[in-house]
Each structure stands twice: as C-alpha cells, then as structure tokens.
Amino acid sequence: MADTRVNIAGVEWKNPVTTASGTFGSGAEFCDFVDLNKLGAVTTKGVANVPWEGNATPRVAEVYGGMMNAVGLQNPGIDVFCERDIPFLRQYDTNIIVNVCGRSEEDYCEVVERLANEDVDMLEINISCPNVKEGGIAFGQNPKAAEAITKAVKKYAKQPVIMKLSPNVTDITEMARAVEAGGADAVSLINTLTGMKIDINRRQFVLANKTGGVSGPIVKPIAVRMVYQVANAVAIPVIGMGGISTWEDAVEFLLAGASAVSVGTANFFQPNVTEEIAAGIEAYMDKNGFGTVADMVGIVK
Ligand SMILES: Cc1cc2nc3c(=O)[nH]c(=O)nc-3n(C[C@H](O)[C@H](O)[C@H](O)COP(=O)(O)O)c2cc1C
C-alpha cells in the first residue's frame, strides 16, 4: 500500500491534496459534497485585518477552458474568521491553511500576528492577487518587495509561511528565490493570469473591473512549466496549482516538482473533485510502485 503522507515545511498532511484559496470558502459550502477528513489540508479564502467588500459586479465570467474572476478578495475580516471558520474546520481531521491578504505590510502583519495564537497549521500569504489595486500584487511583482514582505510576516508568524506567487511576471524563479531569501518555508503557485473579455454586443468589458484573473484547465500548461522551473530553483517545498481538474493533472504537477497540489476552479464544476484526486493519486502510486509521494516528486528532469 502506498504511503500518501507528505511533509510540507514540518507539517504532516495525510495526502498531498488541498483546496485553492477562494474556490472552497472555508469548507462549509462544500462539506455536504466532500468529506473534509479526506483532504491533506483545507486552504481558506483570503482573509484581511478588516472586512473587505470586494469589487463591483459582474465579477466572474466563463472563458474558453476556464473562468475569469475579479472578486477582489471579499472577506469578512479576521475577527469573524477566527470566531466562525476556525472552529468549523477544527471539527475535521485535516490541516487548516489560512490564506492572508492585505493592502500594506502592516495589514498582512496584523493578520499574521492575530493568527499566531489560533489553532491553524499553516499560513499562505497572497502577494499575487491581480484584482485588487493594493491586493498584494505590488509585492508579488517586485523581488525586493517580495523578500521584504516575507521577512516582515516571518517576524510575527508562529506557523510555517507559504508565499503564494503570481504568474504575471517575466521570471517566476526570481520571485521564488526572493521569498526563499526572505525566509519563506514553502512557496505556492500559480495564482491567476490577468485576462480580459469584451462583450461584442454591449461593446463593453464583461467584468466591471475590466480585467480579471484567468483560472481553470486553460492555464494548466503554464502552471506546470512554472512549477517545474521553481522546483528546480529553490530548496523549499512547492505547492502546485493552476487548472488541476483530475488526478492525472495532479500527478503531472507532482512529477514536475510539486510536493503537494491545490485544486481551485474544478471545485465549481465538480464539488467532490478533491476527494477523487486524492484517491486517484493513491491508485497511481500503487499501480506504479511508488512507496511514498516524495519518490515521485520532481522525477521528470
Ligand atoms: C473565484 C476565485 C477566487 C480566488 N480567490 C483567491 C484568494 O482569495 N486568495 C488567493 O491567494 N487566490 C485566490 N484565487 C486563486 C486560486 O487560489 C488559484 O491560485 C487559481 O485559481 C489557479 O488555480 P485553478 O486553476 O485550479 O483555479 C481565486 C481564484 C478564483 C477562481
């Protein structure tokens, strides 16, 4: 029997599958469809120091092979999150990864400091949201700023810190090296790719925000390439995501160098997909004689 456990920056997951931030709420919306006990971790929607309203509507649209969103990190703020979402998730035997967003270094640090005494397992710092003017992208596209924000949050963090990278850069390895230099314990990628859609009948942008982040199957080849590049550039673990909809997709990311995977947009069209992906990885390991997940991570060179 294959051993599906993985160790990500000192935290043991029962399998390498988590949910991509913003596509799974804090689990409550999905727990009727997915047994959360079967997931390595649940990664929550981004949370800020105070409630954020998000962008004007329309803020989601279908595109060929995926979707485009400009939700703008709507969230209830850290107080509600701590009272409502952490106790809910703690009922389950899974790790809790809290995705953190902010408009400034102080915002991020305030949330991270607040979470230091909460019962959560890892923090994922979103410095890559393309849909909010100050939503982190200023940090996510400049290596010096990315290193500085990593250093700043690490001062307050009690849990391992995963820095979430933007694909909207020229050289993703430069960004990964920068956050590693800043002390990141792991790195996750990719966030969405900035896109645009125009309604030719109304002769207007489809999204009120004009641009939005493209996700889903269409971004997968780009994500696999970036995960491969980053895994070969840094020593810290890589959590891979971008278009994963099947266990085969997940295996591709592991072979490229991801130590774990996140599933996002696919949750919207198949709510139990994460559970199926975890089972599929295990069956693939059994069939192909991989004793541990680590045995297959990054073996395609
Ligand atoms: C509707 C929506 C909301 C998202 N919200 C967040 C968020 O709050 N924080 C974050 O780091 N990423 C957010 N993302 C990005 C996803 O976590 C993920 O990086 C991206 O969608 C690529 O994975 P996928 O193709 O499997 O969806 C969001 C994506 C979507 C589609």
The ligand as a Tripos MOL2 file, in Angstrom:
@<TRIPOS>MOLECULE
LIG
   31    33     1     0     0
SMALL
NO_CHARGES

@<TRIPOS>ATOM
      1 C1        -13.2010   32.8190   -7.6920 C.3       1 LIG1
      2 C2        -11.7510   32.7580   -7.2810 C.ar      1 LIG1
      3 C3        -11.3380   33.3670   -6.0960 C.ar      1 LIG1
      4 C4         -9.9960   33.3150   -5.7060 C.ar      1 LIG1
      5 N1         -9.6130   33.8950   -4.5170 N.ar      1 LIG1
      6 C5         -8.3280   33.7910   -4.0960 C.ar      1 LIG1
      7 C6         -7.9180   34.2970   -2.8200 C.ar      1 LIG1
      8 O1         -8.7270   34.7960   -2.0300 O.2       1 LIG1
      9 N2         -6.5910   34.1890   -2.4810 N.ar      1 LIG1
     10 C7         -5.6620   33.6020   -3.3080 C.ar      1 LIG1
     11 O2         -4.4960   33.5200   -2.9490 O.2       1 LIG1
     12 N3         -6.0430   33.0720   -4.5150 N.ar      1 LIG1
     13 C8         -7.3290   33.1630   -4.9140 C.ar      1 LIG1
     14 N4         -7.7010   32.5990   -6.1280 N.ar      1 LIG1
     15 C9         -6.6830   31.9090   -6.9600 C.3       1 LIG1
     16 C10        -6.7280   30.3880   -6.7470 C.3       1 LIG1
     17 O3         -6.4530   30.0580   -5.4040 O.3       1 LIG1
     18 C11        -5.7100   29.6700   -7.6800 C.3       1 LIG1
     19 O4         -4.4110   30.1490   -7.4150 O.3       1 LIG1
     20 C12        -6.0100   29.8760   -9.1710 C.3       1 LIG1
     21 O5         -7.4070   29.9420   -9.4110 O.3       1 LIG1
     22 C13        -5.3880   28.7850  -10.0450 C.3       1 LIG1
     23 O6         -5.9050   27.5060   -9.7310 O.3       1 LIG1
     24 P1         -7.1620   26.8070  -10.5240 P.3       1 LIG1
     25 O7         -6.8880   26.9570  -11.9850 O.co2     1 LIG1
     26 O8         -7.2090   25.3900  -10.0350 O.co2     1 LIG1
     27 O9         -8.3900   27.5920  -10.1120 O.co2     1 LIG1
     28 C14        -9.0420   32.6450   -6.5290 C.ar      1 LIG1
     29 C15        -9.4740   32.0310   -7.7110 C.ar      1 LIG1
     30 C16       -10.8070   32.0590   -8.0940 C.ar      1 LIG1
     31 C17       -11.2220   31.3660   -9.3660 C.3       1 LIG1
@<TRIPOS>BOND
     1     1     2 1
     2     2     3 ar
     3     2    30 ar
     4     3     4 ar
     5     4     5 ar
     6     4    28 ar
     7     5     6 ar
     8     6     7 ar
     9     6    13 1
    10     7     8 2
    11     7     9 ar
    12     9    10 ar
    13    10    11 2
    14    10    12 ar
    15    12    13 ar
    16    13    14 ar
    17    14    15 1
    18    14    28 ar
    19    15    16 1
    20    16    17 1
    21    16    18 1
    22    18    19 1
    23    18    20 1
    24    20    21 1
    25    20    22 1
    26    22    23 1
    27    23    24 1
    28    24    25 2
    29    24    26 1
    30    24    27 1
    31    28    29 ar
    32    29    30 ar
    33    30    31 1
@<TRIPOS>SUBSTRUCTURE
     1 LIG1         1 GROUP 0 **** ****
